Amino acid sequence: MTQIKLVARAPDYIRAISPYIPGKPITELAREMGLPLDSIVKLASNENPLGMSPKAKAAVERAINGIERYPDQFELINALSERFGVAREQIVLGNGSNDVLDLAARAFLAPGRSSVFSQHAFAVYPLATLSAGGECIAVPAKTFGHDLAAMRAAICPDTRIVWIANPNNPTGTFLPHADVKNFLQSVPGDVLVVLDEAYNEYLQPADRADTLAWVREFPNLVITRTFSKVYGLAGLRVGFAVASPEVADLMSRVRQPFNVNNLALAAALAALDDHVFLGESYELNRRGMEQLVAGIKRLGLEHIPSHGNFVTVRIGDAATVNRKLLQQGVIVRPIGGYGLPEFLRVTIGLERENLRFLEALEKAL
Ligand SMILES: *Cc1c(COP(=O)(O)O)cnc(C)c1O
């Protein structure tokens, strides 16, 4: 009884949150199915199939000595500042980029304020918005991607943040940079635009642009990047935001002082410079995307053309097919929670993992 009363004391907006559903861990499926760990293929969380950069691994091993000390973000911020040509004061580190998304929400949202994002966009935007007490304005997608004109039109007087994922997860859709820039020009200067570029490094050369330089032109722009995807450090949790110094300062005020741990800082610093590993990861993804797309087409299935390290496939009865994939030790991501109940999202893996998936899928259909 007391328990019920206590829970009722939490704000309605907290109780309204539906928890994030992560990709099924390998260990969980192994327990459930009694399968050996190494027989399971996980293509469910857009992790780097090559693992972590060897340079980052060596850096983590070195950083174990000194783990009794609180972390110092100085070196990583310096390296990012040099690499990307932005001032140190413009950088905010996060415990994953998820953390910096949350910092933006906590710095700018509150009850009575809203944020705008697209249908089928990354699940963290509503989570971060609701946690801060804000209202969610979800704008219908256009051919699975963001409809920027509709998003512009959806901005209300109480809107403080617009979230854009480019490329978007879970659809893999990409907005040409010219369109994003036009959008930025049309948005009132007192509305923050958070441009989440978690998959930026997977863009083909023709699609790349120096978006970080736009922050000088648009002080209401926040760009987020992560070490979880192409850098292969998802388990260490490190990401960052680039913003105007004023916005970065506000975000830092709500940041835990030691939000990125010693091992993550050391690994990220080393990974940033491991161009060999980054090049291999990019190439593996490009080849794997071709392999998966060809295999999907051979099975007569449709997919959403993707600019990330994953591809989203229209299956039909995705829940049943997913169950049959799990029985064969293959974990992919059902995305009914994103309003796409007929689809499964598949991360690009190693060649043999992609093959395992395609063979399992053929049996499951
Ligand atoms: C994976 C992903 C992130 C990164 O999350 P981390 O917290 O950095 O691991 C951010 N945004 C999108 C759209 C993603 O898919």
The ligand as an SDF file (V2000), in Angstrom:
LIG
                    3D

 15 15  0  0  0  0  0  0  0  0999 V2000
   23.8760    4.4080  -31.3550 C   0  0  0  0  0  0  0  0  0  0  0  0
   23.2790    5.7610  -31.4080 C   0  0  0  0  0  0  0  0  0  0  0  0
   23.7460    6.7510  -30.5590 C   0  0  0  0  0  0  0  0  0  0  0  0
   24.9330    6.5100  -29.6890 C   0  0  0  0  0  0  0  0  0  0  0  0
   24.6600    6.0760  -28.4660 O   0  0  0  0  0  0  0  0  0  0  0  0
   25.8470    6.0620  -27.3960 P   0  0  0  0  0  0  0  0  0  0  0  0
   25.1640    6.5130  -26.1650 O   0  0  0  0  0  0  0  0  0  0  0  0
   26.8960    7.0150  -27.8490 O   0  0  0  0  0  0  0  0  0  0  0  0
   26.3210    4.6620  -27.3430 O   0  0  0  0  0  0  0  0  0  0  0  0
   23.2070    8.0110  -30.6520 C   0  0  0  0  0  0  0  0  0  0  0  0
   22.2640    8.2970  -31.5540 N   0  0  0  0  0  0  0  0  0  0  0  0
   21.8050    7.3750  -32.4090 C   0  0  0  0  0  0  0  0  0  0  0  0
   20.8140    7.7600  -33.4300 C   0  0  0  0  0  0  0  0  0  0  0  0
   22.2890    6.0750  -32.3410 C   0  0  0  0  0  0  0  0  0  0  0  0
   21.8110    5.1550  -33.1530 O   0  0  0  0  0  0  0  0  0  0  0  0
  1  2  1  0
  2  3  1  0
  2 14  2  0
  3  4  1  0
  3 10  2  0
  4  5  1  0
  5  6  1  0
  6  7  2  0
  6  8  1  0
  6  9  1  0
 10 11  1  0
 11 12  2  0
 12 13  1  0
 12 14  1  0
 14 15  1  0
M  END
$$$$
